[in-house]
């Protein structure tokens, strides 16, 4: 992942809050969040840490990790059975 970040934005991407809000110094006052992670995604742990940091900052968070799913599973719903379930959950959250 470090090589991917480096190719994307250079070394600064690893700690830049504009690339990853996980690295923002203060998360207080952000709106409620829904964070979805895919269990077989190398970025999963960042999503978990971000949800934890938001909760610590007092931000309401709904966190869902989809077991066995790869990165970008929502874009391949025809072969990822959890994708329609997740999309439905996201629509419900947005409608609230």
C-alpha positions in Angstrom: 0.0 0.0 0.0 2.9 2.4 0.6 4.0 1.9 -3.0 0.5 2.6 -4.2 0.2 5.8 -2.1 3.6 6.9 -3.2 2.6 6.5 -6.9 -0.6 8.3 -6.2 0.6 11.3 -4.4 4.2 10.8 -3.3 5.4 10.1 0.3 3.2 12.9 1.7 0.1 10.8 0.9 0.9 8.5 3.8 0.0 11.1 6.3 -1.9 13.8 4.4 -5.4 14.3 5.8 -6.6 15.5 2.3 -5.7 12.1 0.9 -6.9 10.1 4.0 -9.0 11.8 6.6 -7.7 9.2 9.1 -4.7 11.5 9.4 -6.6 14.6 10.3 -5.5 16.0 13.7 -9.1 16.7 14.9 -12.2 14.9 13.7 -14.7 16.6 16.1 -17.7 18.2 14.5 -17.8 16.0 11.5 -21.3 14.7 10.3 -22.4 11.2 11.1 -20.6 8.6 9.0 -21.1 5.2 7.4 -17.9 3.3 6.9 -17.9 0.2 4.8 -14.9 -2.1 4.6 -14.2 -5.2 2.7 -12.6 -8.0 4.7 -10.1 -9.0 2.0 -9.0 -5.4 1.2 -5.6 -4.1 2.2 -7.3 -0.8 3.2 -9.6 -2.5 5.7 -7.6 -1.7 8.7 -7.5 2.0 7.8 -11.3 2.0 7.7 -11.4 0.3 11.1 -9.0 2.9 12.6 -11.0 5.8 11.0 -14.2 4.6 12.5 -12.6 4.3 15.9 -11.1 7.8 15.7 -14.5 9.2 14.6 -16.2 7.5 17.6 -13.5 8.8 20.0 -14.2 12.3 18.6 -17.9 11.9 19.4 -19.0 11.4 15.8 -21.9 8.9 15.3 -20.6 6.1 13.1 -22.1 3.0 11.5 -19.3 0.6 10.7 -19.9 -2.5 8.5 -17.2 -5.0 7.5 -18.2 -7.4 4.7 -16.5 -10.7 5.3 -14.6 -12.3 2.4 -15.2 -9.3 0.1 -12.4 -7.8 -2.0 -11.6 -4.1 -2.5 -14.2 -2.5 -4.8 -16.8 -5.3 -4.2 -19.6 -2.9 -4.7 -18.6 -2.4 -8.3 -18.8 -6.1 -9.1 -22.2 -6.9 -7.6 -22.9 -9.7 -10.1 -20.2 -11.9 -8.5 -20.2 -10.5 -4.9 -23.3 -11.6 -3.1 -22.8 -9.1 -0.2 -22.8 -6.1 -2.6 -26.6 -5.8 -3.1 -27.0 -6.1 0.7 -24.4 -3.4 1.3 -25.9 -1.1 -1.4 -29.3 -1.5 0.2 -27.9 -0.6 3.6 -26.2 2.5 2.1 -29.4 3.6 0.4 -31.3 3.2 3.7 -28.7 5.3 5.5 -28.8 8.0 2.9 -32.6 8.2 3.1 -32.4 8.7 6.8 
